[in-house]
Amino acid sequence: MEEIILNNGVTVLVEDRTAVLTGDLYMVHYEFTMMVDLDEDDAGLRRYCKGDKLRSTSIFKKPAVHERDVEEEKAKMRDSYLATNLQYLEHLDFVSRFKAKMLKDFQDQEEKERLANG
């Protein structure tokens, strides 16, 4: 597992979960988890999070990759995600926006469940 700590305090975990499917075919599988520390002003978020970190995970899979192409596909997947997302994740406003969006998502999900259960 690779850990990347950005200047604004965001931590990105890069986890390679590539596995053999059969014979010489692989499932290239990466999980990218971004984590932000919660502080005393995040009481609303603490209600939904277990612990003192807010996490969001993105999963990328590519099935049936031949053994000879696995390393190249893994590098492409990892590098593409990081090239696309690191600049966005490093933005000064990212942490506050991320916390606000996640709190809204948690509250919306809670409301949907409440309405579904009558």
C-alpha positions in Angstrom: 0.0 0.0 0.0 1.2 3.5 -0.9 0.4 6.5 1.2 0.5 10.0 -0.3 0.1 13.0 2.1 -0.9 16.2 0.4 -0.1 19.8 1.6 -3.7 20.4 2.7 -3.7 17.4 5.0 -5.5 15.0 2.7 -4.1 11.5 2.7 -4.5 9.3 -0.4 -4.0 5.5 0.1 -3.3 3.6 -3.1 -3.9 -0.1 -2.7 -3.2 -2.7 -5.4 -5.6 -5.6 -5.1 -4.8 -7.2 -8.4 -5.6 -10.9 -8.5 -5.3 -14.0 -10.7 -8.6 -14.9 -12.4 -7.6 -18.0 -14.1 -4.4 -19.3 -15.7 -2.7 -16.2 -17.2 -5.6 -13.8 -16.8 -5.7 -11.2 -14.1 -8.2 -8.7 -12.6 -6.3 -5.5 -12.3 -7.9 -3.9 -9.2 -7.0 -0.7 -7.4 -8.6 1.0 -4.5 -7.9 4.7 -3.9 -9.0 6.0 -0.5 -8.9 9.7 0.4 -8.9 10.5 4.1 -9.4 13.8 5.9 -8.9 14.3 9.7 -12.0 15.5 11.5 -11.7 18.2 14.1 -13.8 19.6 16.9 -16.0 21.5 14.5 -17.1 18.3 12.7 -19.6 17.0 15.3 -22.2 16.4 12.6 -19.7 14.2 10.6 -18.5 12.3 13.7 -22.0 11.0 14.1 -21.7 9.2 10.7 -18.0 8.3 10.8 -16.4 5.7 12.9 -13.3 7.2 14.2 -11.7 10.6 13.6 -11.2 10.4 9.8 -13.6 11.0 6.9 -13.0 8.4 4.2 -14.1 8.0 0.6 -12.9 5.1 -1.6 -12.9 4.8 -5.4 -12.5 1.3 -6.9 -11.2 0.6 -10.4 -11.2 -2.8 -12.0 -10.2 -4.1 -15.4 -10.9 -7.8 -15.8 -9.2 -10.4 -18.1 -5.8 -8.7 -18.4 -3.2 -11.1 -19.8 -0.3 -11.8 -17.5 2.2 -10.1 -20.0 0.2 -6.8 -19.8 -0.5 -6.7 -16.0 2.3 -4.4 -15.0 1.6 -2.0 -17.8 -2.2 -1.9 -17.0 -1.5 -1.4 -13.3 0.8 1.5 -14.0 -1.7 3.1 -16.4 -4.6 2.8 -13.9 -2.6 4.2 -11.0 -1.0 7.0 -13.0 -4.2 8.0 -14.6 -6.1 8.3 -11.3 -3.3 10.3 -9.7 -2.8 12.6 -12.7 -6.6 13.3 -12.8 -7.2 13.8 -9.1 -4.2 15.0 -7.2 -4.4 18.6 -8.4 -8.1 18.7 -7.4 -7.5 17.0 -4.0 -4.7 19.5 -3.2 -6.8 22.5 -3.7 -7.0 24.7 -0.6 -10.9 24.5 -0.5 -11.0 20.8 -1.0 -11.2 19.7 2.6 -14.1 22.0 3.6 -16.0 21.2 0.4 -15.4 17.5 0.9 -16.7 17.6 4.5 -19.8 19.6 3.5 -20.6 17.3 0.6 -20.1 14.1 2.7 -22.3 15.5 5.5 -25.1 16.3 3.0 -24.8 12.8 1.5 -25.0 11.2 4.9 -28.0 13.3 5.9 -29.8 12.7 2.5 -29.2 8.9 2.9 -30.5 9.0 6.5 -33.7 10.9 5.3 -34.3 8.4 2.5 -34.0 5.5 4.9 -36.4 7.3 7.3 -39.0 7.9 4.6 -38.6 4.3 3.3 -39.2 2.9 6.8 -42.3 5.1 7.3 
